[in-house]
């Protein structure tokens, strides 16, 4: 009996010693903001690794305001690389056959040369795909201004039934099981699980880098090129009441971040434009002013792609357009027209083509 008691005490001693050994202080990374933070570590062993990204340097073009970048989505090299890959990858679509680049083609200043884009189910949209250029200086997005950020804008095409017709749950499953994307998202955002929030953040980062400011006109302003007599005359028409273009396209961005009814249609409007978003009848028929930069590459024109050439666009304004109750007051010659001569119309087009940036669509 006594032997059994001694044996029991020995076992208790050994068990207690083992427990004490297991509970000895652990060493490791104790910094909570480190990638390899060890919640059980008590003693810091100097092994902490910290997440970091490489800032992507945006050069603000001459005459442009500062770009507004969300504090929670700074532009990084890692984020831009990831965003460009996603932009070009059909993995976001339901059938893995359509990517953002299919409706926003680089050769056309990231627009669609077709009047309406066709989605994964062979259904056509009702508006022309906008050119993606200098987006970091836009305050509203889509022709009707329905969203206020690039991140918000990137959400819709994935689930839109006439575009990619997918679900974000399906997208997340595909990306998380992909051989490359988990590491790319980890490098860009330090996350373990990919969801829609980070997908649109990456795409938005890439889109903010689509900056075009190396046209012939830019070179002229820098003293690196000369305008021809025709181009210079078109420039004068553009910036005078004769052409009336500068009111909406007068800044170095060649847009005004606003919405106008430019006399395309009589009432009732088949597309309410901004009015559909705001609910205000006074906004019916108003659409976002597009940038005229790279306008030579981004035909067809207007929100519905109704004009196939710059000649047709100029003729719309030259002939006077159509009156409606919401037509913009800037359309001072509505029903009368600009009354430009054939030569003046060609001069104006010649100037508009000086806004073409070949490097933007080729590099």
FENQUI-V180632 format. One line per field, one symbol per residue. ss: DSSP state (H for helix, E for strand, L for the rest). psi: psi as a letter, one per 40 degrees, with the letter a starting at -180 (. if undefined). A space follows every 10 residues. Layout:
BEGIN
ss->???
psi->???
END
This chain:
BEGIN
ss->LHHHHHHHHH HHHHHHHHHH HHLLLLEELL LLLELLLLLL LLEELLLLLE LLLLELLLLL LLLLLLLLLL LLLLLEHHHH HHHHHHHLLH HHLLLLLLLH HHHLEHHHLL ELLLLLLELL LLLELLLLLL LLLLHHHLLL ELLLLLELLH HHHHHHHHHL LLLLLLLHHH HHHHHHLLLL HHHHHHHHHL LLLLLHHHHH HHHHHHHHLL LLLLLHHHHH HLLLLLLLHH HHHHHHHHLL LLLLLHHHHL LLLLLLLLEE LLLLLLLLLL LLEHHHHHLL HHHLLEEELL LLLLLLLLLL ELLLLLELLH HHHHHHHHHL LLLLLLLLLL LLLLLLLLLL LHHHHHHHHH HHHLLLLHHH HHL
psi->dddddddddd dddddddddd ddeihiiahe hdeidfhhde hdhheeehhh hiihhhhhhh iheiiihhhh degihidddd dddddddehe deidefehid ddeghdefff aheidiihad efhiaeihhi ighfdeeidi iidefeieid dddeddddeh eebdfaiddd ddddddeidd ddddddddef idhhaddddd dddddddeeg hhffiddddd defeiiiidd ddddddddei eddfdddefe ieefiefahi hffdiiiihd hebdddddeh deehehihhi iehfddefii iidefdheid ddddddddee ahiieeihde gdfhedidfi iddddddddd ddeeehgddd ed.
END
